[in-house]
Amino acid sequence: MGLISITCFVICLFLAALWVIPYIGLKNIHPAASWVVGGLVLGLIGLVSVAYWGLFLNILTRKSLPGAKRFRGLTIKLFLPLMVLIGRIFGLDKEHIRLSFISVNNEMVLAEARRYAPKDILLLMPHCLQNSRCDKRLTYDINNCERCGKCPIAGLLGLHDKYGVNLAVATGGTIARRIVVQLRPRMIIAVACHRDLSSGIQDTYPLPVYGVLNERPNGPCLDTTVSIERVEEMLHRFIDPDKAEIGRTIATGQAAGK
């Protein structure tokens, strides 16, 4: 919340400056002009403040407050771009900004406290989870996996079998969007790096996306891994146990051919 707090403060400061700086000039136009502009600016500051405190309380209480979806939308569409801009001005690391955004997004998704049928949940995975020495084309059909256990794909297929959720592996953002259009999930648990997660959350809004960061012991995009326990923990959180059904595995090749 630190970066969002700073962003909100800077927005309010900027809006106030729009009134204070031309205050003297506006009085020369009309005696009431400065007060009219001041009222408009104060109204905008009020809206930004209400949005910020609504977001803050939503995360603090972890309860779905009235307008919670709008708060998440404001964070995704307004606060993130401004956080990046302010981060550049102050020389903040982009990764830190994206991690902050993903954390806030996840808290808001949890605060909505919704549960879904397994068929409405999509586990969306990056192709870099596959062992680079494996000769199986999992990005074409994930069911080609022999479940040897040398990469996390076997464990993820196990979660698919156990809970009946949908599972897909994507080679990039374009294919990921096609998979989402094809499956039409109501909720996504996505695994990726901070860059792809932050852009994916923006691209799929208003769909709720819970982001799980992958681990990169060999650097980016090569033999990455993910905690299966963490993914399963989130499945427990989001699955409605009374609506268990069988999900599907979707191949990148199938999605690309649509």
C-alpha positions as CSV (number, residue, x, y, z in Angstrom):
1,M,0.0,0.0,0.0
2,G,3.0,2.3,0.4
3,L,3.3,3.1,-3.3
4,I,-0.4,3.6,-3.8
5,S,-0.5,5.9,-0.8
6,I,2.3,8.0,-2.3
7,T,0.5,8.0,-5.7
8,C,-2.8,9.1,-4.1
9,F,-0.9,11.9,-2.2
10,V,0.8,13.1,-5.4
11,I,-2.5,13.1,-7.3
12,C,-4.2,15.2,-4.6
13,L,-1.1,17.6,-4.5
14,F,-1.3,18.0,-8.2
15,L,-5.0,18.7,-8.2
16,A,-4.5,21.3,-5.4
17,A,-1.8,23.0,-7.4
18,L,-4.2,23.4,-10.4
19,W,-6.2,25.6,-8.2
20,V,-3.6,27.4,-6.1
21,I,-1.2,28.4,-8.9
22,P,-3.7,30.2,-11.1
23,Y,-5.7,31.5,-8.2
24,I,-4.7,35.2,-8.7
25,G,-5.3,35.1,-12.4
26,L,-8.8,33.5,-12.1
27,K,-9.9,36.3,-9.8
28,N,-9.2,38.8,-12.6
29,I,-11.6,36.8,-14.9
30,H,-14.5,36.8,-12.4
31,P,-14.6,37.2,-8.6
32,A,-16.2,33.7,-8.2
33,A,-14.1,31.9,-10.8
34,S,-11.4,30.8,-8.4
35,W,-13.9,29.4,-6.0
36,V,-15.7,27.5,-8.8
37,V,-12.4,25.9,-9.9
38,G,-11.5,25.3,-6.3
39,G,-14.8,23.5,-5.8
40,L,-14.2,21.3,-8.8
41,V,-10.6,20.5,-7.7
42,L,-11.8,19.7,-4.1
43,G,-14.4,17.5,-5.6
44,L,-11.8,15.5,-7.6
45,I,-9.5,15.3,-4.5
46,G,-12.5,14.0,-2.6
47,L,-13.2,11.3,-5.2
48,V,-9.5,10.2,-5.2
49,S,-9.5,10.2,-1.4
50,V,-12.7,8.1,-1.2
51,A,-11.3,5.7,-3.8
52,Y,-8.0,5.4,-1.8
53,W,-9.7,4.9,1.6
54,G,-12.2,2.4,0.1
55,L,-9.2,0.5,-1.3
56,F,-7.4,0.7,2.0
57,L,-10.3,-0.5,4.0
58,N,-11.1,-3.3,1.5
59,I,-7.6,-4.7,2.0
60,L,-7.4,-4.0,5.7
61,T,-10.7,-5.8,6.6
62,R,-10.4,-8.4,3.8
63,K,-14.1,-8.1,3.3
64,S,-16.0,-7.3,0.2
65,L,-17.1,-3.7,0.7
66,P,-19.7,-1.9,-1.5
67,G,-18.0,-0.9,-4.7
68,A,-15.0,-3.4,-4.2
69,K,-14.9,-4.2,-7.9
70,R,-14.6,-0.5,-8.7
71,F,-11.8,-0.1,-6.3
72,R,-9.9,-2.9,-8.0
73,G,-10.6,-1.3,-11.4
74,L,-9.2,2.0,-10.1
75,T,-6.1,0.3,-9.0
76,I,-5.6,-1.5,-12.3
77,K,-6.6,1.3,-14.7
78,L,-5.5,4.4,-12.7
79,F,-3.1,3.7,-9.8
80,L,-0.8,1.3,-11.6
81,P,0.1,3.6,-14.5
82,L,0.5,6.5,-12.1
83,M,2.7,4.3,-9.8
84,V,4.9,3.5,-12.8
85,L,5.1,7.2,-13.7
86,I,5.9,8.3,-10.1
87,G,8.4,5.5,-9.8
88,R,10.3,6.8,-12.8
89,I,10.3,10.3,-11.4
90,F,11.7,9.0,-8.0
91,G,14.0,6.4,-9.6
92,L,12.1,3.4,-8.1
93,D,12.7,0.0,-9.5
94,K,10.0,-1.2,-11.9
95,E,10.1,-4.7,-10.4
96,H,9.3,-3.3,-7.0
97,I,6.4,-1.3,-8.4
98,R,5.0,-4.3,-10.2
99,L,5.4,-6.5,-7.1
100,S,3.5,-3.9,-5.0
101,F,0.7,-3.8,-7.6
102,I,0.4,-7.6,-7.7
103,S,0.3,-7.8,-3.9
104,V,-2.5,-5.2,-3.7
105,N,-4.4,-6.9,-6.5
106,N,-4.2,-10.3,-4.8
107,E,-5.5,-8.7,-1.5
108,M,-8.5,-7.2,-3.3
109,V,-9.3,-10.5,-5.0
110,L,-9.2,-12.3,-1.7
111,A,-11.3,-9.6,-0.1
112,E,-14.1,-10.3,-2.6
113,A,-14.4,-13.6,-0.8
114,R,-16.0,-15.4,-3.7
115,R,-16.0,-19.1,-4.4
116,Y,-16.3,-20.8,-7.8
117,A,-17.1,-24.1,-9.4
118,P,-13.9,-25.8,-10.5
119,K,-15.0,-25.6,-14.1
120,D,-15.0,-21.8,-13.8
121,I,-11.4,-21.6,-12.5
122,L,-8.5,-21.5,-14.9
123,L,-4.9,-22.4,-13.9
124,L,-2.9,-20.4,-16.4
125,M,0.8,-21.4,-16.6
126,P,3.9,-20.1,-18.5
127,H,5.7,-22.5,-20.9
128,C,9.0,-21.8,-19.1
129,L,7.9,-24.1,-16.3
130,Q,8.7,-27.1,-18.6
131,N,12.1,-28.6,-18.2
132,S,14.2,-27.2,-21.1
133,R,15.7,-30.6,-21.8
134,C,12.3,-32.2,-22.2
135,D,11.5,-33.3,-25.8
136,K,7.7,-33.3,-25.3
137,R,5.8,-30.5,-26.9
138,L,3.7,-29.4,-23.9
139,T,3.0,-26.0,-25.4
140,Y,1.1,-27.8,-28.1
141,D,-0.7,-30.3,-25.9
142,I,0.0,-30.3,-22.1
143,N,-1.4,-33.9,-22.0
144,N,1.8,-35.0,-23.7
145,C,3.5,-34.7,-20.3
146,E,4.8,-38.0,-19.0
147,R,4.7,-36.7,-15.4
148,C,8.3,-37.6,-14.8
149,G,8.4,-35.0,-12.0
150,K,11.4,-33.1,-13.4
151,C,9.4,-29.9,-13.7
152,P,6.2,-28.6,-12.0
153,I,3.9,-29.5,-14.9
154,A,3.3,-33.0,-13.4
155,G,2.3,-31.5,-10.1
156,L,-0.1,-29.0,-11.8
157,L,-1.7,-31.9,-13.8
158,G,-2.1,-33.6,-10.5
159,L,-4.1,-30.6,-9.2
160,H,-6.1,-30.6,-12.4
161,D,-7.0,-34.3,-11.8
162,K,-7.7,-33.8,-8.1
163,Y,-9.9,-30.7,-8.2
164,G,-11.3,-30.6,-11.7
165,V,-10.1,-27.1,-12.6
166,N,-9.1,-26.0,-16.1
167,L,-5.4,-26.0,-16.8
168,A,-3.6,-24.3,-19.7
169,V,0.0,-23.5,-20.7
170,A,0.6,-20.4,-22.8
171,T,3.6,-19.3,-24.7
172,G,2.8,-15.6,-24.4
173,G,0.2,-12.9,-23.8
174,T,-1.6,-13.3,-27.1
175,I,-2.1,-17.0,-26.6
176,A,-3.1,-16.5,-23.0
177,R,-5.8,-14.1,-24.1
178,R,-7.1,-16.6,-26.7
179,I,-7.2,-19.3,-24.0
180,V,-9.2,-17.0,-21.7
181,V,-11.7,-16.2,-24.6
182,Q,-12.0,-19.9,-25.4
183,L,-12.6,-21.1,-21.9
184,R,-14.4,-18.1,-20.5
185,P,-13.4,-18.7,-16.9
186,R,-14.9,-16.7,-14.1
187,M,-11.6,-16.6,-12.1
188,I,-7.9,-17.2,-13.0
189,I,-5.0,-18.3,-10.9
190,A,-2.0,-17.3,-13.0
191,V,1.7,-18.2,-12.6
192,A,4.2,-15.9,-14.2
193,C,7.0,-13.4,-13.6
194,H,6.2,-10.0,-12.1
195,R,6.2,-8.3,-15.6
196,D,3.8,-10.8,-17.2
197,L,1.5,-11.0,-14.2
198,S,1.1,-7.2,-13.9
199,S,0.3,-6.9,-17.7
200,G,-1.9,-10.0,-17.6
201,I,-4.0,-8.7,-14.7
202,Q,-4.5,-5.5,-16.7
203,D,-5.4,-7.3,-19.9
204,T,-8.0,-9.6,-18.3
205,Y,-9.8,-7.0,-16.1
206,P,-12.6,-7.2,-15.0
207,L,-11.9,-11.0,-14.5
208,P,-10.4,-11.6,-11.1
209,V,-6.8,-12.8,-11.4
210,Y,-4.8,-14.1,-8.4
211,G,-1.1,-13.9,-9.3
212,V,1.4,-16.4,-8.1
213,L,5.1,-15.5,-8.8
214,N,7.2,-18.1,-10.4
215,E,10.7,-18.8,-9.1
216,R,13.6,-18.3,-11.4
217,P,16.7,-20.2,-10.2
218,N,18.2,-20.2,-13.7
219,G,17.2,-16.7,-14.6
220,P,14.1,-15.5,-16.5
221,C,12.2,-17.8,-18.9
222,L,14.4,-20.9,-18.3
223,D,13.5,-23.9,-16.1
224,T,11.4,-21.8,-13.8
225,T,9.4,-23.4,-11.1
226,V,6.4,-22.7,-8.8
227,S,5.3,-23.9,-5.4
228,I,2.6,-26.5,-6.0
229,E,1.6,-26.1,-2.4
230,R,0.9,-22.4,-2.9
231,V,-1.2,-23.0,-6.0
232,E,-3.2,-25.7,-4.1
233,E,-3.7,-23.4,-1.2
234,M,-5.3,-20.9,-3.5
235,L,-7.5,-23.6,-5.0
236,H,-8.7,-24.4,-1.5
237,R,-9.5,-20.7,-1.0
238,F,-11.4,-20.2,-4.3
239,I,-13.2,-23.5,-5.0
240,D,-16.8,-24.0,-4.0
241,P,-16.7,-27.6,-2.6
242,D,-20.4,-28.0,-3.4
243,K,-19.9,-27.5,-7.1
244,A,-17.1,-30.0,-8.0
245,E,-17.0,-30.8,-11.7
246,I,-14.5,-31.9,-14.2
247,G,-12.4,-29.2,-15.9
248,R,-10.3,-29.3,-19.0
249,T,-6.7,-29.0,-20.1
250,I,-6.3,-26.6,-22.9
251,A,-3.3,-26.8,-25.3
252,T,-1.6,-23.7,-26.6
253,G,-1.9,-25.2,-30.1
254,Q,-5.6,-25.6,-29.8
255,A,-6.1,-22.0,-28.6
256,A,-3.9,-20.7,-31.4
257,G,-5.9,-22.6,-34.0
258,K,-9.2,-20.9,-33.0
